[in-house]
C-alpha cells in the first residue's frame, strides 16, 4: 500500500462510524464523477541473482526489481530475516530465498488488488 493510501486508512480509522461513512460516501461521489484512474502494476525488473550475493545485496537488488512495492510493506519481515542471518547465523542463501519469496508474494498481492 502506498504511503498516501496508508495515511488515508490511518486517518479513516481515527474517525467515528458516522464520519467514516461520510468519508466513504464522499469517496464514492468523487469516483462517480469520473475521478477514478486505472492503475497498472508494472512488471518486475529482471535483475539476475549474482553468485555469492549478500543478504543486504539481495534486498537492494529486490528493491530495484520491484520498484512498485512500498518498501515499508516488506521492511519488517525482511529485517527479521536479515537479523536471523547476521545474529543467529542462518544460511545466507536460505534467507535470500525467503526474501525473494516475500517480494514475489507481495507483488502478486499488489497485482491482484489492481486487477
N, C-alpha and C positions, 0 to 999 in steps of 0.2 A: 504494500500500500504506500502510495506517495505521501510525503510529509504533509502536504496541504490536506489530503484526504484524511490522514490520521488526526490532524489538528481539528478538522471539522467533526470527526467522530468523537474526539475527546470533548469538544465543546457541546455537542449534542448530548452526551452522557451527563453533563452538569446541569441540564435543564430539567424542569419538572415535566410531567406527562403532557400537560396542555401545551406547553411551549415546544416540546418535541414534536407534537402533532402539527403545530403551526409551522415549524421549520420544514417538516416533511411535506406539508401541503404547498408551501411556497416553492420548494424544490420541484415538485410535480408541475406547478403552474409554470415555472421557468422552462422546464423541459417541453411542455405542451406548446410553448411559443416558439419552438424551433431552436431552442438553446442546446440541444444535445449534439455532441460531436462524436463521430465514430472514432474510436481509438484503436489503433492497431498495435499489436505487440510485435516488436522486431524479432527477427530470428537471432539466436545466439551467434556470436562471432567464433568461428572455429580456430582456436589457438591450440596447437598441439602441445601435449604434456611433455616437457623435456625430461631426459633421464636424470636421475638423482635430484629431482626437484625438492626444495624445502617446503615445509608446510606454509610458511609465510609467503614464499614464492607462488605456491598454488593458490592461495587466497587472492593475491594480486592478479594472477592470470585469470581466475574465475570472475573477479570483479570486472575485468576487461572483456571477458567472454559474454557476460550477462549484464551489460550496462543498464538494461531496463529494470533490473531488480534493485529496489531500495536496499542499500547495504545494511541499514539498521534492521531490516526484516530477518536477515540471516546472521547478524553480528553475534548475538548471544550464543547460539549453537556453535558457530564457527570458533568463537573464543574458547568455549569449553573444550572443543576438540583439540585446539592448539595447546591448551593447558594440559590436557591429557598426554599429549606428545612430549611437551617440554618438562613437565613436572613428574608425571607418572611413567614416562619412558615408553609410551605406546609407539608402535612402529609407524614411521612417517608415511609409508605407502598406504597402510591401512587407514590412517587418519585422512590422508588426501582423498582416498576413495570415498570416504563418508562425506567429506566436504563437497566433492563433486556431485554426489547424490543429493546433498542438501540444496545446492544451487539448481540442479536439474529439476528437482521436485518443486522448488519454489517457482521456477519458470513455468512449469506445467500448470501449477495452480493459478498463476497470473494469467496465463493464456486462456484457461477455462473461464476465468472471470470476465474476460473481454470478448468471448465468443458470442 
